[in-house]
Amino acid sequence: MRTYDFAPAVNRSAARRCAAACLSPAVLLALFACSPQPPAKSTLARDVNSPSSTSDAPTSKPYRVFVTNEMSGDMTVIDGRSDTVIATIALGKRPRGIQVSPDRTRLFVALSGSPVTGPNFKGTPPPADKSADGIGVVDLRTLQLVKVIRGVSDPEQLVVHPDGKRLYVASEDTGTAVILDADSGRVLASLPVGGEPEGVGISPDGRFVYMTAEEDNHVAVIDTTLDTVTSTFGVGNRPRHAEFAADGDRAYVTGELDASVSVIDVGKHQVLDVVKLAGEMVRPMGAVMSRDGATLFVTTGRGRLLYAIDAPSLRPRGSVQVGERPWGLGISPDGRRVYTANGPSNDVSVVDATSMTVVKTIAAGTTPWGIVVVE
């Protein structure tokens, strides 16, 4: 196993442009741098684009960007071509993880009534509102919350099986993976996966689900043909997200507290390499693979950076400063833009994927968390 240490060289000017750095023979690699109660129903929103933006939107096919807002209990809908907020959808308490159905007709959103805490939380948290827990189902035609699937406690992230029939949900406070029937909402199985499961990824063929356990620093492997946990393997400290490559041969797991990205051989369910990201307060959180499988994009939480890593070589391609504590992210259908959900900034950064520069900032709700892009 090899370990790569990346050190960013980021220009933190108002333009947030990346500064270039070159490879040095003295090191292995160097980095090219660059809740209030929601309303009863969906409401149209005014244009809240940043007035400082100077970039035109892409000219690709129409698409929308859906952003869950954890503390305002709603979802911001952005038109991808015009960079305008076209709707706000009321959801419920603490919407976080979000996924789209394979047929592009529904969104599934994790809702939680558990109080907001963290690894450094001290004191006694308020009691959880278990009646708020569930998976919200949003109709993409009407942009309305049509129902909430119950039966899962404190869900955080989830994936949808490619057949559209099953949801695999991380139940954070029970330490289990809950498998739900996507249509009826029936609980099909509840599998122990480790302490504080959060990140959930599914292989392109639907064969394996990877679920990270933050407390145990491992990934549980769920074989979806059996719906059982077949193995676990260790990764970085406090793993936050699992992302599969387009060909399904590799997966990538972010480790928040040791600034790591573990590269996984999916055939063996073993760590092949570890990428270490450098920078002030860098805490790898979300990850998404580019549509062509060439670049892995990683948000760094308190580090405020979006990294771009060349997937075949594991060499860094660039980084850029976005908003405060970026977490979830998504990519436009044409691959030209990356979107980051910036929690404390209450906004979304739009990043040019080639130049690694912020071209737009769009106001969202309170504490944006998850992102999904839908054509």
N, C-alpha and C positions, 0 to 999 in steps of 0.2 A: 504494500500500500504506500502510495506517495502522498505527501502533503504539500500543497501549494500555498504560499503566503502572498496575498495581494495587498499592496499599499496604494491607496488612492492619491491622486494629485488633482484636486478639484478646485476650480476657480469659483469662489463663493460670491462673485459679483452679482449685481442685480440681474444680469442676463443669464446667470447660472450656466455658463458655458464650461465645457470640459477642457482641461489643460492637458496637452500631450506629454507623455513620458516615453522613454525608449528602453529597450531591453539592455541590461547590463550584464557582462560576464561575471560580475562579482556576486550576483544573486541568481536564484533559480528562475524567478519571474518577477517582473515589475508591472505595475498596472498602467494601462493606457487610461488617462483620466478624462478623463474628462471631469328618572325620566318623566319629561312632561307627557301627559296623556295625548296620543295622536288623535286627529280628527276622525270622524266616523266613516268617511269615505275618501276616495281619491280626489285631489284637487289639482287643477292646472296651476302651474307656477310661472312667475314672470321670468324674463331673461335676466340671469344673474352672472353673466360672463364677466371676467376680469377686464376692465377697460384698458389695461396695459398690453393686451395681446396684440401682436402684429402679424400673426401667421394665418394664412387662409386654411380652411379645412380641406381634408383630402377629397378627391372626386370619385371615390369608390362607390359601390352599391350602398343603398341606405342601410344603416345599422343603428342600434341603440345601445347605450351603456347604462347598466342598472347598478346603483350604488346603495348598499344598505347603510343606514345611519343609526348606530347603536343607541345613542342617548336620546334622540328625538323620536325613535320608534317608527321610522318611516323609510321610504326608499326614494331616491332621486333618480329620475329618468332623463338621460341626456341624448339628444339627437347627435349622432356621431359626425355628420357632415357639416352641421351648422354650429356645433359646440354650444347649443342652447339647451337649457333645462325646459323640458316640455311637459313634465308632470311630476307630482309628488304623491306617492301611494302610502296610505296609512297601513301599518302592519301589526304592531303590538310591541311588547317589551323586548328590548335588546336584540334587534335583528342583526345577525352577524354573517355566518356562512350562507352562500347563495349559489345555486346551480340551476341550469336550464335543462328541460327535458329534451331527449334526442329529437323529438319531432318539432321542437321550437314552439310549443303551444303553451307551456307552463313554466313558471319559476318556482323553485322550492327554496324556502328561506328558514334558517334556524332561528327560533325565537326562545328567549329564556327569561324567566322571572327571578333568576338568582342575582344577588347583589353584585355590584362591580367591586372586585378585589384584585389583587395581584400578588406576585411572589414576595413583595416587600410590605404587604398590608399588615397593619398592627391593630389590635383591638378586636372588638366583637362586631362582626358584620350584622346588618339587619336581617330578619328572616326572609327566606326565599318565598316568592309567590309562585308556587308550583302550578297554579291554574293558568299561568301565562306560558308555560313550557309547551313547545310543539313545533311542527313544521308548517309554516304558512305556505299556501298554494295560491299563486297569482296567475290569473288568466292574462296571457300576453295580448289577446285581442282587445279586451275591455280595459286592461290595466286596473283590475280590481282584485282585492283579496277575496277569494271565493270560499275558502275554508281553512281550518287549521287542523292538521293531523296530530292527535294526542298519542300518548303512550311512550314518550321518550323524555327523560329528565335532563334538564340543562343542556340542550344540544348546542354545539358550537360550530362544527363544520360537517359537511356531508358530501356525498357523491351520488350520482344517478347511474345505475347500470345501463350499458348501451342498449339493452332490450327495452328500457323504459319502465320496467315492471317493479324494480326494487330500489330502495334508498338505503344507503349505508351511512349511519349517523354516529358521530362521536358524542357520547353522553358523558360530559366532563365530570359531573359530581358522582357518578356511579362507577366510573372506570370500565365502561362497557361500550361495545359496538352494537347498536340497535339496528336491526334490519327490518325495514317496513315495506309493506305492499304499497306501491306508489298510488294506486287507485283507491283501494278500500281503506288504507291506513292501518291495516292489521299488522300487529307485531309478529314477524316470522321467526325471529331469533334474537337473543341477547347474549353476547359473547364477551367474557372478560378479556381486556386487552392491555391493562396496566393503569397506573395512576395518572389522572387528568389527561385523557385522550383529547387531542385537538385536531391535528392535521389529518386530512383524509385525501388520498389519491387513488385513482383506479387506472389500471393498464388499458391501453386502447382497445384490446380485444375483450376487455371485461373479465378476464380470468382472475386477476388478483386485485385486492384492495389493500393498500398500505395505510395503517392508522398509527399515528405517533402518540407515544405516552410521555408527557412532559416530566412527570416525577421519576420515571424509571429510565429515561434516556434510551428508549428503544422503540422499534417499529414492530407492530404486530402484523403478520401476513395472514390475510383472510383469503382462502380459496373459495371463489364464488360458485364453483360447481358443487361444493359440499356445504358452503356457508359455515365453515368452521375455521378457527385459527390453527394454522398448520405449523407456524414457527414464529420466532421473534429474533431480531438482531439489533445489536447496539449501534447507536449513532452519536451525534454531538450532544451537547448539554442543553436541555430543555428544547427538544425538537418541536418545531412549530408548523411545518408544512411538508407535504410530500407531493412531488410533481413528476409525472412520467414523461419520457421522451416520446415523440410521435411514433417511432418504430417499436416502442415497448421494450427495448433491450436494456435501457438504463432508466434509473429514477434518481431524483435529487431530493435530499431532506435537509432543511435548514435547521441549524442549531443556534438558538438565540443567545445563550450565555457564553458560548466559546467562539462566537463569530464564525461558525463553520457551515459549509455546505458539503454534505456527504454524498458521494457518487456511488450508486448502487448497481451491481450486476443483478438484474431481475431474474435471470435464469437460475442463479445460485442463491439469491437473496443475501448477498454479502456486500460489504463496503469495499469498493475498489480503490478509491482515492478520497482525499479530503481537501477541500479548498478553504483556506482561512482568509477572511476578509479583514483588512485593516482600516482604521479610521477612528476618530473620536466617537465613542458611544455606539459603535456599529453593532447592531443586534439583528441578524438575519431573521426575517419574518416570512413574508409571502414569496412565492416563486411562480413563474409561468414560462413555459417554453414558447419560442416563436413558432409561427405557423409552419415554417420550413425546417424546423428542428435544428437550426444552426446556432441559436443564441438562447441562453437561459438568463432571464431577468429576475433580479432578487431585490426586494425592499429590505431596508435595514433599520426600521423602527426609529429609535432615538437618534440613530446616526444620520437620519434625514437624507440618505443617499439611495438612489436607484443604481444598481450595478448591472452591467451587461457582460456575460461570460461566454466566450466562444465554446460551444458544447463539445465539438470533436477534440479540440486540443486542451481544453480547460484553461486557456490563456484569457486574461481579461481583455475586453474590448473597449470599455469605457465606464464612466460613472457620472452622475449628475445629481446635484442637490435639488430635492423637490420640497414638499411641504413638511410639516412637523409630524413625526412618527408615522411614516407611510407603512401601510400594512398590505391590504389586498391590492391586486392589480389585474389588468386585463389587456388584451391586444386587439387592435382593429382587424377586421377580416383581411385587409390587404397587407397587414404586417407593418404598416408605416408608423403607427402610433401605439404608445404604451400609456395606460392610464393607471395612476396610483391613488389610492384612497388615503388621505392624510388626516388622521384623527383629530388632534388638537387644532389643526388649521381649519377644520370644517370645510375642506375643499378637495378638489381633484386636480392633480397635475396631469397635463397632456404633454407627453415627451415624444419628440421625433426620434424614432428607433435607430436611425442611421447616424445622425449627428450627435445624439444623446444630449439634446438641449430641450429645455422646457419651452413649449410654444404657446401654451395657454394654461390659465388657471381658472377653474370653474367652481363657484360656490355650491356647496351641497347642504345637507342637513347637519345636525349636531353629531360629531364624532363619526365620520365615514369609516367603514370597516371593510366590507367585502365588495367585490366588483365582478360582474359578468357581462360580456359583450355578446349581443345577439343580432344576427342579420335579419 
